[in-house]
Amino acid sequence: MHLPARTLRLVHVAVATAAAGALALGSTACGSDDGTGTTAPPSGAATTSASAHDDSGDHEHGDSADAPTAQSLQSILEQITNPDVTVDEKVNLIVDGENRRGQLEQLNAALQTYRGLSYTVADITVDDDTATGQTTITSPRGGSAPPAPVTWEEEDGTWKLSDDGACLLLGFAQIPCAPA
């Protein structure tokens, strides 16, 4: 899929740059050697690195959510791109998701014929109520986009995909992400 140029203006610079790179390389097969001497995890596998802070029993942050796991962040992405999950459920997975209801309806329609996306979230860093993970999107046809930084935000004790992250997913589906 191609990310429309108009969407690039609306996505954070870092995410837009990574998405453009993903589009250029998205048709290549997923390899296991990324040149760093490490082995890529299988599609959909959860990997994490040390988080920005350790909450091992010391909860000085009041009602703040625990640091998210790679699996929990991947689950959010999987639910958003699962056409069997209702739009009503999806708006609760995105920060200010109600503002994306129309685009989520378009996404559900598009996903009826394009199922099987998988995600790998790695190298998660947490800064207060924002988590960023290097996220690889793998197509059901076998191609993978290079990892792109995707952000989630803690809202009322729950981690949700940021609006910029939602726009990245919508962009891959060629759904314009007008300002919320």
VMD Tcl script that builds the backbone (N, CA, C; Angstrom):
set m [mol new atoms 540]
animate dup $m
set s [atomselect $m all]
$s set {name element resname resid chain x y z} {
  {N N MET 1 A 0.838 -1.177 0.000}
  {CA C MET 1 A 0.000 0.000 0.000}
  {C C MET 1 A 0.884 1.242 0.000}
  {N N HIS 2 A 0.363 2.319 -0.475}
  {CA C HIS 2 A 1.103 3.581 -0.494}
  {C C HIS 2 A 0.462 4.579 0.454}
  {N N LEU 3 A 1.291 5.289 1.181}
  {CA C LEU 3 A 0.818 6.324 2.093}
  {C C LEU 3 A 0.628 7.605 1.297}
  {N N PRO 4 A -0.593 8.159 1.254}
  {CA C PRO 4 A -0.821 9.382 0.478}
  {C C PRO 4 A 0.030 10.536 1.004}
  {N N ALA 5 A 0.475 11.372 0.089}
  {CA C ALA 5 A 1.332 12.503 0.466}
  {C C ALA 5 A 0.620 13.421 1.442}
  {N N ARG 6 A -0.692 13.603 1.282}
  {CA C ARG 6 A -1.414 14.508 2.179}
  {C C ARG 6 A -1.436 13.984 3.610}
  {N N THR 7 A -1.351 12.678 3.783}
  {CA C THR 7 A -1.329 12.108 5.129}
  {C C THR 7 A -0.005 12.387 5.809}
  {N N LEU 8 A 1.064 12.421 5.032}
  {CA C LEU 8 A 2.384 12.658 5.614}
  {C C LEU 8 A 2.440 13.971 6.368}
  {N N ARG 9 A 1.701 14.982 5.887}
  {CA C ARG 9 A 1.692 16.282 6.564}
  {C C ARG 9 A 1.063 16.191 7.934}
  {N N LEU 10 A 0.210 15.235 8.139}
  {CA C LEU 10 A -0.568 15.174 9.367}
  {C C LEU 10 A 0.033 14.257 10.425}
  {N N VAL 11 A 1.051 13.540 10.068}
  {CA C VAL 11 A 1.661 12.584 10.986}
  {C C VAL 11 A 2.949 13.173 11.516}
  {N N HIS 12 A 3.274 12.894 12.764}
  {CA C HIS 12 A 4.530 13.380 13.345}
  {C C HIS 12 A 5.679 13.141 12.378}
  {N N VAL 13 A 6.656 14.015 12.354}
  {CA C VAL 13 A 7.771 13.917 11.421}
  {C C VAL 13 A 8.460 12.564 11.544}
  {N N ALA 14 A 8.709 12.121 12.729}
  {CA C ALA 14 A 9.399 10.842 12.906}
  {C C ALA 14 A 8.576 9.691 12.366}
  {N N VAL 15 A 7.283 9.692 12.630}
  {CA C VAL 15 A 6.422 8.628 12.153}
  {C C VAL 15 A 6.285 8.698 10.643}
  {N N ALA 16 A 6.123 9.893 10.102}
  {CA C ALA 16 A 5.980 10.046 8.654}
  {C C ALA 16 A 7.229 9.575 7.931}
  {N N THR 17 A 8.386 9.920 8.453}
  {CA C THR 17 A 9.636 9.494 7.831}
  {C C THR 17 A 9.740 7.982 7.838}
  {N N ALA 18 A 9.423 7.375 8.965}
  {CA C ALA 18 A 9.485 5.918 9.053}
  {C C ALA 18 A 8.460 5.270 8.128}
  {N N ALA 19 A 7.270 5.860 8.034}
  {CA C ALA 19 A 6.237 5.304 7.164}
  {C C ALA 19 A 6.655 5.373 5.700}
  {N N ALA 20 A 7.277 6.469 5.304}
  {CA C ALA 20 A 7.745 6.592 3.923}
  {C C ALA 20 A 8.791 5.526 3.625}
  {N N GLY 21 A 9.675 5.302 4.568}
  {CA C GLY 21 A 10.667 4.242 4.404}
  {C C GLY 21 A 10.007 2.883 4.352}
  {N N ALA 22 A 8.963 2.715 5.146}
  {CA C ALA 22 A 8.242 1.453 5.158}
  {C C ALA 22 A 7.606 1.188 3.804}
  {N N LEU 23 A 7.076 2.221 3.195}
  {CA C LEU 23 A 6.444 2.049 1.897}
  {C C LEU 23 A 7.461 1.694 0.825}
  {N N ALA 24 A 8.617 2.287 0.910}
  {CA C ALA 24 A 9.647 2.011 -0.082}
  {C C ALA 24 A 10.141 0.579 0.021}
  {N N LEU 25 A 10.166 0.051 1.226}
  {CA C LEU 25 A 10.696 -1.287 1.440}
  {C C LEU 25 A 9.628 -2.303 1.786}
  {N N GLY 26 A 8.388 -1.890 1.880}
  {CA C GLY 26 A 7.312 -2.755 2.338}
  {C C GLY 26 A 7.081 -3.986 1.495}
  {N N SER 27 A 7.476 -3.981 0.239}
  {CA C SER 27 A 7.233 -5.139 -0.603}
  {C C SER 27 A 8.328 -6.184 -0.498}
  {N N THR 28 A 9.381 -5.905 0.243}
  {CA C THR 28 A 10.446 -6.886 0.394}
  {C C THR 28 A 10.035 -7.927 1.403}
  {N N ALA 29 A 10.580 -9.107 1.277}
  {CA C ALA 29 A 10.261 -10.188 2.202}
  {C C ALA 29 A 10.891 -9.913 3.554}
  {N N CYS 30 A 10.281 -10.450 4.574}
  {CA C CYS 30 A 10.773 -10.265 5.939}
  {C C CYS 30 A 11.986 -11.145 6.143}
  {N N GLY 31 A 13.113 -10.552 6.466}
  {CA C GLY 31 A 14.327 -11.308 6.718}
  {C C GLY 31 A 14.596 -11.406 8.188}
  {N N SER 32 A 15.516 -12.300 8.549}
  {CA C SER 32 A 15.818 -12.458 9.959}
  {C C SER 32 A 17.127 -11.811 10.337}
  {N N ASP 33 A 17.900 -11.312 9.361}
  {CA C ASP 33 A 19.164 -10.676 9.679}
  {C C ASP 33 A 19.076 -9.211 9.303}
  {N N ASP 34 A 19.051 -8.354 10.317}
  {CA C ASP 34 A 18.929 -6.921 10.062}
  {C C ASP 34 A 20.268 -6.223 10.046}
  {N N GLY 35 A 21.337 -6.995 10.028}
  {CA C GLY 35 A 22.661 -6.406 9.952}
  {C C GLY 35 A 23.209 -5.987 11.299}
  {N N THR 36 A 22.465 -6.218 12.370}
  {CA C THR 36 A 22.949 -5.816 13.684}
  {C C THR 36 A 23.472 -6.996 14.478}
  {N N GLY 37 A 23.431 -8.181 13.877}
  {CA C GLY 37 A 23.895 -9.352 14.581}
  {C C GLY 37 A 22.825 -9.959 15.472}
  {N N THR 38 A 21.609 -9.441 15.420}
  {CA C THR 38 A 20.523 -10.011 16.200}
  {C C THR 38 A 19.547 -10.674 15.257}
  {N N THR 39 A 18.771 -11.581 15.780}
  {CA C THR 39 A 17.786 -12.275 14.978}
  {C C THR 39 A 16.432 -11.636 15.187}
  {N N ALA 40 A 15.741 -11.378 14.100}
  {CA C ALA 40 A 14.411 -10.774 14.196}
  {C C ALA 40 A 13.455 -11.782 14.803}
  {N N PRO 41 A 12.529 -11.344 15.656}
  {CA C PRO 41 A 11.556 -12.263 16.230}
  {C C PRO 41 A 10.561 -12.684 15.167}
  {N N PRO 42 A 9.932 -13.858 15.338}
  {CA C PRO 42 A 8.917 -14.259 14.377}
  {C C PRO 42 A 7.776 -13.254 14.358}
  {N N SER 43 A 7.073 -13.204 13.235}
  {CA C SER 43 A 5.972 -12.262 13.074}
  {C C SER 43 A 5.007 -12.370 14.240}
  {N N GLY 44 A 4.675 -11.217 14.809}
  {CA C GLY 44 A 3.729 -11.181 15.904}
  {C C GLY 44 A 4.348 -11.423 17.269}
  {N N ALA 45 A 5.637 -11.741 17.330}
  {CA C ALA 45 A 6.274 -12.006 18.616}
  {C C ALA 45 A 6.489 -10.711 19.375}
  {N N ALA 46 A 6.362 -10.780 20.665}
  {CA C ALA 46 A 6.546 -9.599 21.503}
  {C C ALA 46 A 7.983 -9.521 21.983}
  {N N THR 47 A 8.596 -8.361 21.825}
  {CA C THR 47 A 9.927 -8.149 22.361}
  {C C THR 47 A 9.943 -6.812 23.059}
  {N N THR 48 A 10.717 -6.740 24.111}
  {CA C THR 48 A 10.844 -5.476 24.816}
  {C C THR 48 A 12.283 -5.277 25.219}
  {N N SER 49 A 12.627 -4.046 25.449}
  {CA C SER 49 A 13.923 -3.736 26.032}
  {C C SER 49 A 13.645 -3.135 27.394}
  {N N ALA 50 A 14.681 -2.761 28.071}
  {CA C ALA 50 A 14.485 -2.149 29.384}
  {C C ALA 50 A 13.614 -0.916 29.234}
  {N N SER 51 A 12.632 -0.792 30.097}
  {CA C SER 51 A 11.772 0.385 30.010}
  {C C SER 51 A 12.452 1.568 30.667}
  {N N ALA 52 A 11.891 2.730 30.440}
  {CA C ALA 52 A 12.502 3.956 30.926}
  {C C ALA 52 A 12.524 4.035 32.442}
  {N N HIS 53 A 11.606 3.354 33.092}
  {CA C HIS 53 A 11.643 3.332 34.550}
  {C C HIS 53 A 11.151 1.987 35.044}
  {N N ASP 54 A 11.513 1.655 36.262}
  {CA C ASP 54 A 11.155 0.374 36.844}
  {C C ASP 54 A 10.124 0.600 37.929}
  {N N ASP 55 A 8.965 -0.031 37.782}
  {CA C ASP 55 A 7.905 0.112 38.770}
  {C C ASP 55 A 7.862 -1.083 39.709}
  {N N SER 56 A 9.003 -1.652 40.047}
  {CA C SER 56 A 9.029 -2.858 40.860}
  {C C SER 56 A 8.586 -2.568 42.291}
  {N N GLY 57 A 7.280 -2.460 42.454}
  {CA C GLY 57 A 6.709 -2.289 43.770}
  {C C GLY 57 A 6.659 -0.853 44.262}
  {N N ASP 58 A 7.339 0.064 43.631}
  {CA C ASP 58 A 7.380 1.447 44.082}
  {C C ASP 58 A 6.468 2.277 43.194}
  {N N HIS 59 A 5.236 2.498 43.628}
  {CA C HIS 59 A 4.248 3.206 42.823}
  {C C HIS 59 A 4.042 4.612 43.349}
  {N N GLU 60 A 4.963 5.498 43.049}
  {CA C GLU 60 A 4.863 6.878 43.485}
  {C C GLU 60 A 4.026 7.719 42.535}
  {N N HIS 61 A 3.543 7.129 41.459}
  {CA C HIS 61 A 2.855 7.888 40.426}
  {C C HIS 61 A 1.346 7.913 40.618}
  {N N GLY 62 A 0.858 7.588 41.787}
  {CA C GLY 62 A -0.573 7.652 42.048}
  {C C GLY 62 A -1.353 6.679 41.201}
  {N N ASP 63 A -2.309 7.187 40.396}
  {CA C ASP 63 A -3.164 6.323 39.601}
  {C C ASP 63 A -2.597 6.049 38.215}
  {N N SER 64 A -1.330 6.284 38.032}
  {CA C SER 64 A -0.688 6.050 36.746}
  {C C SER 64 A -0.720 4.563 36.402}
  {N N ALA 65 A -0.899 4.253 35.135}
  {CA C ALA 65 A -0.905 2.869 34.678}
  {C C ALA 65 A 0.499 2.294 34.762}
  {N N ASP 66 A 0.571 0.966 34.917}
  {CA C ASP 66 A 1.865 0.306 34.876}
  {C C ASP 66 A 2.445 0.470 33.481}
  {N N ALA 67 A 3.766 0.330 33.387}
  {CA C ALA 67 A 4.406 0.397 32.074}
  {C C ALA 67 A 3.800 -0.691 31.189}
  {N N PRO 68 A 3.484 -0.368 29.954}
  {CA C PRO 68 A 2.850 -1.353 29.076}
  {C C PRO 68 A 3.848 -2.405 28.608}
  {N N THR 69 A 3.338 -3.585 28.306}
  {CA C THR 69 A 4.163 -4.638 27.731}
  {C C THR 69 A 4.045 -4.581 26.214}
  {N N ALA 70 A 4.996 -5.175 25.542}
  {CA C ALA 70 A 4.927 -5.241 24.080}
  {C C ALA 70 A 3.644 -5.941 23.652}
  {N N GLN 71 A 3.297 -7.015 24.354}
  {CA C GLN 71 A 2.092 -7.761 23.999}
  {C C GLN 71 A 0.841 -6.900 24.149}
  {N N SER 72 A 0.772 -6.083 25.208}
  {CA C SER 72 A -0.425 -5.251 25.392}
  {C C SER 72 A -0.525 -4.182 24.304}
  {N N LEU 73 A 0.611 -3.629 23.887}
  {CA C LEU 73 A 0.593 -2.623 22.818}
  {C C LEU 73 A 0.247 -3.263 21.480}
  {N N GLN 74 A 0.806 -4.444 21.213}
  {CA C GLN 74 A 0.470 -5.170 19.985}
  {C C GLN 74 A -1.016 -5.493 19.953}
  {N N SER 75 A -1.563 -5.861 21.098}
  {CA C SER 75 A -2.979 -6.204 21.170}
  {C C SER 75 A -3.859 -5.030 20.753}
  {N N ILE 76 A -3.476 -3.832 21.159}
  {CA C ILE 76 A -4.237 -2.641 20.759}
  {C C ILE 76 A -4.226 -2.502 19.238}
  {N N LEU 77 A -3.052 -2.646 18.627}
  {CA C LEU 77 A -2.948 -2.538 17.166}
  {C C LEU 77 A -3.763 -3.631 16.482}
  {N N GLU 78 A -3.679 -4.853 17.008}
  {CA C GLU 78 A -4.414 -5.968 16.413}
  {C C GLU 78 A -5.919 -5.742 16.491}
  {N N GLN 79 A -6.396 -5.210 17.607}
  {CA C GLN 79 A -7.832 -4.946 17.738}
  {C C GLN 79 A -8.284 -3.846 16.780}
  {N N ILE 80 A -7.472 -2.805 16.640}
  {CA C ILE 80 A -7.844 -1.700 15.752}
  {C C ILE 80 A -7.911 -2.167 14.304}
  {N N THR 81 A -7.058 -3.105 13.916}
  {CA C THR 81 A -7.047 -3.563 12.522}
  {C C THR 81 A -7.768 -4.899 12.333}
  {N N ASN 82 A -8.568 -5.291 13.301}
  {CA C ASN 82 A -9.389 -6.491 13.173}
  {C C ASN 82 A -10.787 -6.043 12.756}
  {N N PRO 83 A -11.239 -6.413 11.546}
  {CA C PRO 83 A -12.548 -5.948 11.084}
  {C C PRO 83 A -13.712 -6.522 11.885}
  {N N ASP 84 A -13.455 -7.540 12.706}
  {CA C ASP 84 A -14.510 -8.117 13.530}
  {C C ASP 84 A -14.727 -7.345 14.831}
  {N N VAL 85 A -13.823 -6.412 15.145}
  {CA C VAL 85 A -13.977 -5.553 16.317}
  {C C VAL 85 A -14.783 -4.334 15.878}
  {N N THR 86 A -15.817 -4.006 16.632}
  {CA C THR 86 A -16.701 -2.905 16.233}
  {C C THR 86 A -15.999 -1.552 16.350}
  {N N VAL 87 A -16.494 -0.604 15.585}
  {CA C VAL 87 A -15.970 0.760 15.648}
  {C C VAL 87 A -16.180 1.329 17.049}
  {N N ASP 88 A -17.305 0.993 17.682}
  {CA C ASP 88 A -17.549 1.468 19.050}
  {C C ASP 88 A -16.442 1.016 19.994}
  {N N GLU 89 A -15.950 -0.204 19.813}
  {CA C GLU 89 A -14.848 -0.697 20.642}
  {C C GLU 89 A -13.535 -0.013 20.269}
  {N N LYS 90 A -13.331 0.214 18.990}
  {CA C LYS 90 A -12.072 0.798 18.516}
  {C C LYS 90 A -11.880 2.237 18.981}
  {N N VAL 91 A -12.953 3.018 19.041}
  {CA C VAL 91 A -12.789 4.412 19.464}
  {C C VAL 91 A -12.249 4.493 20.886}
  {N N ASN 92 A -12.478 3.457 21.689}
  {CA C ASN 92 A -11.975 3.428 23.062}
  {C C ASN 92 A -10.517 2.997 23.149}
  {N N LEU 93 A -9.931 2.577 22.046}
  {CA C LEU 93 A -8.534 2.142 22.017}
  {C C LEU 93 A -7.589 3.240 21.554}
  {N N ILE 94 A -8.160 4.389 21.139}
  {CA C ILE 94 A -7.379 5.497 20.584}
  {C C ILE 94 A -7.654 6.749 21.406}
  {N N VAL 95 A -6.619 7.517 21.692}
  {CA C VAL 95 A -6.790 8.791 22.383}
  {C C VAL 95 A -7.697 9.676 21.520}
  {N N ASP 96 A -8.749 10.206 22.101}
  {CA C ASP 96 A -9.748 10.994 21.364}
  {C C ASP 96 A -10.291 10.216 20.168}
  {N N GLY 97 A -10.471 8.925 20.356}
  {CA C GLY 97 A -10.894 8.035 19.279}
  {C C GLY 97 A -12.221 8.392 18.643}
  {N N GLU 98 A -13.095 9.027 19.399}
  {CA C GLU 98 A -14.388 9.423 18.830}
  {C C GLU 98 A -14.186 10.343 17.627}
  {N N ASN 99 A -13.103 11.120 17.640}
  {CA C ASN 99 A -12.796 12.004 16.508}
  {C C ASN 99 A -12.374 11.227 15.265}
  {N N ARG 100 A -12.074 9.957 15.407}
  {CA C ARG 100 A -11.646 9.111 14.285}
  {C C ARG 100 A -12.724 8.110 13.873}
  {N N ARG 101 A -13.928 8.258 14.388}
  {CA C ARG 101 A -14.995 7.293 14.104}
  {C C ARG 101 A -15.200 7.086 12.599}
  {N N GLY 102 A -15.292 8.157 11.836}
  {CA C GLY 102 A -15.510 8.033 10.388}
  {C C GLY 102 A -14.388 7.274 9.699}
  {N N GLN 103 A -13.147 7.573 10.066}
  {CA C GLN 103 A -12.013 6.873 9.470}
  {C C GLN 103 A -11.982 5.409 9.906}
  {N N LEU 104 A -12.370 5.132 11.153}
  {CA C LEU 104 A -12.398 3.745 11.622}
  {C C LEU 104 A -13.470 2.941 10.894}
  {N N GLU 105 A -14.579 3.575 10.546}
  {CA C GLU 105 A -15.601 2.895 9.749}
  {C C GLU 105 A -15.044 2.548 8.367}
  {N N GLN 106 A -14.307 3.486 7.762}
  {CA C GLN 106 A -13.668 3.218 6.469}
  {C C GLN 106 A -12.643 2.093 6.602}
  {N N LEU 107 A -11.885 2.120 7.700}
  {CA C LEU 107 A -10.875 1.090 7.928}
  {C C LEU 107 A -11.521 -0.283 8.043}
  {N N ASN 108 A -12.596 -0.390 8.815}
  {CA C ASN 108 A -13.270 -1.680 8.944}
  {C C ASN 108 A -13.748 -2.194 7.593}
  {N N ALA 109 A -14.272 -1.306 6.768}
  {CA C ALA 109 A -14.731 -1.717 5.437}
  {C C ALA 109 A -13.558 -2.209 4.589}
  {N N ALA 110 A -12.443 -1.484 4.626}
  {CA C ALA 110 A -11.269 -1.874 3.838}
  {C C ALA 110 A -10.681 -3.195 4.326}
  {N N LEU 111 A -10.737 -3.430 5.625}
  {CA C LEU 111 A -10.130 -4.634 6.190}
  {C C LEU 111 A -10.937 -5.897 5.925}
  {N N GLN 112 A -12.152 -5.765 5.439}
  {CA C GLN 112 A -12.949 -6.952 5.124}
  {C C GLN 112 A -12.256 -7.807 4.062}
  {N N THR 113 A -11.500 -7.171 3.189}
  {CA C THR 113 A -10.803 -7.906 2.129}
  {C C THR 113 A -9.293 -7.943 2.340}
  {N N TYR 114 A -8.819 -7.434 3.471}
  {CA C TYR 114 A -7.379 -7.402 3.736}
  {C C TYR 114 A -7.153 -7.742 5.201}
  {N N ARG 115 A -7.196 -9.025 5.495}
  {CA C ARG 115 A -7.045 -9.492 6.876}
  {C C ARG 115 A -5.653 -10.065 7.104}
  {N N GLY 116 A -5.272 -10.115 8.372}
  {CA C GLY 116 A -4.051 -10.821 8.720}
  {C C GLY 116 A -2.833 -9.969 8.986}
  {N N LEU 117 A -2.992 -8.666 9.188}
  {CA C LEU 117 A -1.846 -7.836 9.556}
  {C C LEU 117 A -1.332 -8.288 10.915}
  {N N SER 118 A -0.015 -8.270 11.084}
  {CA C SER 118 A 0.547 -8.587 12.396}
  {C C SER 118 A 1.573 -7.531 12.761}
  {N N TYR 119 A 1.865 -7.465 14.034}
  {CA C TYR 119 A 2.710 -6.398 14.562}
  {C C TYR 119 A 3.746 -6.968 15.510}
  {N N THR 120 A 4.909 -6.345 15.507}
  {CA C THR 120 A 5.938 -6.616 16.500}
  {C C THR 120 A 6.331 -5.277 17.099}
  {N N VAL 121 A 6.168 -5.149 18.399}
  {CA C VAL 121 A 6.542 -3.928 19.110}
  {C C VAL 121 A 7.773 -4.253 19.948}
  {N N ALA 122 A 8.818 -3.457 19.789}
  {CA C ALA 122 A 10.070 -3.693 20.509}
  {C C ALA 122 A 10.632 -2.374 21.016}
  {N N ASP 123 A 11.645 -2.483 21.856}
  {CA C ASP 123 A 12.378 -1.308 22.345}
  {C C ASP 123 A 11.439 -0.240 22.893}
  {N N ILE 124 A 10.583 -0.632 23.800}
  {CA C ILE 124 A 9.608 0.288 24.383}
  {C C ILE 124 A 10.292 1.197 25.397}
  {N N THR 125 A 10.041 2.481 25.257}
  {CA C THR 125 A 10.489 3.448 26.257}
  {C C THR 125 A 9.257 4.147 26.812}
  {N N VAL 126 A 9.292 4.444 28.089}
  {CA C VAL 126 A 8.165 5.090 28.749}
  {C C VAL 126 A 8.649 6.390 29.362}
  {N N ASP 127 A 7.929 7.459 29.070}
  {CA C ASP 127 A 8.221 8.769 29.634}
  {C C ASP 127 A 6.910 9.315 30.187}
  {N N ASP 128 A 6.748 9.219 31.496}
  {CA C ASP 128 A 5.512 9.622 32.168}
  {C C ASP 128 A 4.322 8.862 31.595}
  {N N ASP 129 A 3.425 9.551 30.888}
  {CA C ASP 129 A 2.220 8.899 30.379}
  {C C ASP 129 A 2.283 8.624 28.880}
  {N N THR 130 A 3.501 8.555 28.339}
  {CA C THR 130 A 3.687 8.256 26.919}
  {C C THR 130 A 4.651 7.086 26.770}
  {N N ALA 131 A 4.262 6.123 25.962}
  {CA C ALA 131 A 5.130 4.987 25.645}
  {C C ALA 131 A 5.388 5.005 24.146}
  {N N THR 132 A 6.619 4.740 23.774}
  {CA C THR 132 A 6.983 4.666 22.361}
  {C C THR 132 A 7.621 3.314 22.115}
  {N N GLY 133 A 7.172 2.640 21.076}
  {CA C GLY 133 A 7.731 1.343 20.721}
  {C C GLY 133 A 8.060 1.301 19.244}
  {N N GLN 134 A 9.200 0.707 18.923}
  {CA C GLN 134 A 9.556 0.489 17.524}
  {C C GLN 134 A 8.649 -0.623 17.008}
  {N N THR 135 A 7.823 -0.292 16.043}
  {CA C THR 135 A 6.752 -1.181 15.611}
  {C C THR 135 A 6.939 -1.605 14.162}
  {N N THR 136 A 6.942 -2.915 13.960}
  {CA C THR 136 A 7.037 -3.486 12.620}
  {C C THR 136 A 5.665 -4.021 12.238}
  {N N ILE 137 A 5.195 -3.610 11.077}
  {CA C ILE 137 A 3.917 -4.082 10.554}
  {C C ILE 137 A 4.223 -5.095 9.465}
  {N N THR 138 A 3.613 -6.286 9.575}
  {CA C THR 138 A 3.823 -7.332 8.585}
  {C C THR 138 A 2.516 -7.605 7.860}
  {N N SER 139 A 2.594 -7.584 6.545}
  {CA C SER 139 A 1.445 -7.819 5.681}
  {C C SER 139 A 1.132 -9.310 5.630}
  {N N PRO 140 A -0.127 -9.664 5.402}
  {CA C PRO 140 A -0.454 -11.081 5.234}
  {C C PRO 140 A 0.195 -11.669 3.982}
  {N N ARG 141 A 0.686 -10.812 3.114}
  {CA C ARG 141 A 1.366 -11.276 1.900}
  {C C ARG 141 A 2.859 -11.473 2.130}
  {N N GLY 142 A 3.320 -11.258 3.370}
  {CA C GLY 142 A 4.705 -11.562 3.713}
  {C C GLY 142 A 5.655 -10.392 3.789}
  {N N GLY 143 A 5.294 -9.229 3.288}
  {CA C GLY 143 A 6.184 -8.078 3.347}
  {C C GLY 143 A 6.101 -7.390 4.700}
  {N N SER 144 A 7.228 -6.852 5.134}
  {CA C SER 144 A 7.258 -6.116 6.401}
  {C C SER 144 A 7.786 -4.719 6.173}
  {N N ALA 145 A 7.187 -3.786 6.846}
  {CA C ALA 145 A 7.700 -2.417 6.846}
  {C C ALA 145 A 8.821 -2.351 7.876}
  {N N PRO 146 A 9.819 -1.501 7.653}
  {CA C PRO 146 A 10.856 -1.350 8.677}
  {C C PRO 146 A 10.236 -0.778 9.955}
  {N N PRO 147 A 10.847 -1.051 11.095}
  {CA C PRO 147 A 10.283 -0.536 12.343}
  {C C PRO 147 A 10.103 0.978 12.309}
  {N N ALA 148 A 8.972 1.417 12.838}
  {CA C ALA 148 A 8.660 2.849 12.931}
  {C C ALA 148 A 8.281 3.146 14.377}
  {N N PRO 149 A 8.635 4.324 14.877}
  {CA C PRO 149 A 8.236 4.666 16.242}
  {C C PRO 149 A 6.735 4.965 16.299}
  {N N VAL 150 A 6.039 4.241 17.147}
  {CA C VAL 150 A 4.607 4.443 17.351}
  {C C VAL 150 A 4.417 4.774 18.828}
  {N N THR 151 A 3.519 5.719 19.112}
  {CA C THR 151 A 3.306 6.129 20.499}
  {C C THR 151 A 1.917 5.748 21.000}
  {N N TRP 152 A 1.881 5.475 22.285}
  {CA C TRP 152 A 0.658 5.214 23.019}
  {C C TRP 152 A 0.650 6.176 24.194}
  {N N GLU 153 A -0.525 6.505 24.668}
  {CA C GLU 153 A -0.644 7.414 25.807}
  {C C GLU 153 A -1.518 6.776 26.874}
  {N N GLU 154 A -1.127 7.004 28.126}
  {CA C GLU 154 A -1.912 6.508 29.252}
  {C C GLU 154 A -3.015 7.519 29.525}
  {N N GLU 155 A -4.233 7.020 29.563}
  {CA C GLU 155 A -5.400 7.871 29.806}
  {C C GLU 155 A -6.308 7.161 30.800}
  {N N ASP 156 A -6.491 7.753 31.961}
  {CA C ASP 156 A -7.340 7.169 33.005}
  {C C ASP 156 A -6.922 5.738 33.356}
  {N N GLY 157 A -5.612 5.506 33.437}
  {CA C GLY 157 A -5.097 4.201 33.835}
  {C C GLY 157 A -5.051 3.168 32.731}
  {N N THR 158 A -5.351 3.557 31.501}
  {CA C THR 158 A -5.373 2.632 30.369}
  {C C THR 158 A -4.475 3.159 29.258}
  {N N TRP 159 A -3.697 2.273 28.654}
  {CA C TRP 159 A -2.858 2.664 27.519}
  {C C TRP 159 A -3.692 2.633 26.256}
  {N N LYS 160 A -3.601 3.719 25.470}
  {CA C LYS 160 A -4.330 3.846 24.209}
  {C C LYS 160 A -3.364 4.280 23.115}
  {N N LEU 161 A -3.682 3.915 21.888}
  {CA C LEU 161 A -2.890 4.363 20.749}
  {C C LEU 161 A -3.041 5.872 20.621}
  {N N SER 162 A -1.931 6.570 20.410}
  {CA C SER 162 A -2.001 8.022 20.227}
  {C C SER 162 A -2.697 8.338 18.909}
  {N N ASP 163 A -3.141 9.566 18.762}
  {CA C ASP 163 A -3.770 9.977 17.511}
  {C C ASP 163 A -2.782 9.861 16.351}
  {N N ASP 164 A -1.509 10.213 16.590}
  {CA C ASP 164 A -0.500 10.073 15.533}
  {C C ASP 164 A -0.337 8.613 15.120}
  {N N GLY 165 A -0.364 7.713 16.096}
  {CA C GLY 165 A -0.268 6.286 15.786}
  {C C GLY 165 A -1.462 5.818 14.975}
  {N N ALA 166 A -2.647 6.310 15.335}
  {CA C ALA 166 A -3.848 5.969 14.573}
  {C C ALA 166 A -3.731 6.480 13.141}
  {N N CYS 167 A -3.198 7.687 12.977}
  {CA C CYS 167 A -3.034 8.248 11.632}
  {C C CYS 167 A -2.048 7.428 10.803}
  {N N LEU 168 A -1.034 6.874 11.439}
  {CA C LEU 168 A -0.100 6.012 10.717}
  {C C LEU 168 A -0.831 4.794 10.165}
  {N N LEU 169 A -1.618 4.130 11.005}
  {CA C LEU 169 A -2.372 2.961 10.543}
  {C C LEU 169 A -3.362 3.339 9.446}
  {N N LEU 170 A -4.063 4.436 9.635}
  {CA C LEU 170 A -5.018 4.884 8.623}
  {C C LEU 170 A -4.311 5.222 7.317}
  {N N GLY 171 A -3.129 5.800 7.403}
  {CA C GLY 171 A -2.358 6.135 6.212}
  {C C GLY 171 A -1.979 4.907 5.407}
  {N N PHE 172 A -1.609 3.825 6.094}
  {CA C PHE 172 A -1.284 2.591 5.382}
  {C C PHE 172 A -2.492 2.074 4.619}
  {N N ALA 173 A -3.684 2.355 5.113}
  {CA C ALA 173 A -4.910 1.940 4.434}
  {C C ALA 173 A -5.389 2.990 3.432}
  {N N GLN 174 A -4.595 4.029 3.216}
  {CA C GLN 174 A -4.908 5.125 2.302}
  {C C GLN 174 A -6.183 5.860 2.705}
  {N N ILE 175 A -6.375 5.980 4.014}
  {CA C ILE 175 A -7.510 6.727 4.549}
  {C C ILE 175 A -6.961 8.032 5.104}
  {N N PRO 176 A -7.354 9.170 4.521}
  {CA C PRO 176 A -6.833 10.458 4.987}
  {C C PRO 176 A -7.139 10.683 6.467}
  {N N CYS 177 A -6.175 11.237 7.148}
  {CA C CYS 177 A -6.310 11.493 8.577}
  {C C CYS 177 A -6.374 13.001 8.788}
  {N N ALA 178 A -7.553 13.569 8.557}
  {CA C ALA 178 A -7.741 15.013 8.730}
  {C C ALA 178 A -7.527 15.370 10.191}
  {N N PRO 179 A -7.122 16.588 10.461}
  {CA C PRO 179 A -6.910 16.986 11.861}
  {C C PRO 179 A -8.147 16.717 12.709}
  {N N ALA 180 A -7.893 16.218 13.923}
  {CA C ALA 180 A -9.005 15.888 14.835}
  {C C ALA 180 A -9.609 17.151 15.401}
}
mol reanalyze $m
mol bondsrecalc $m
mol representation Tube
mol addrep $m
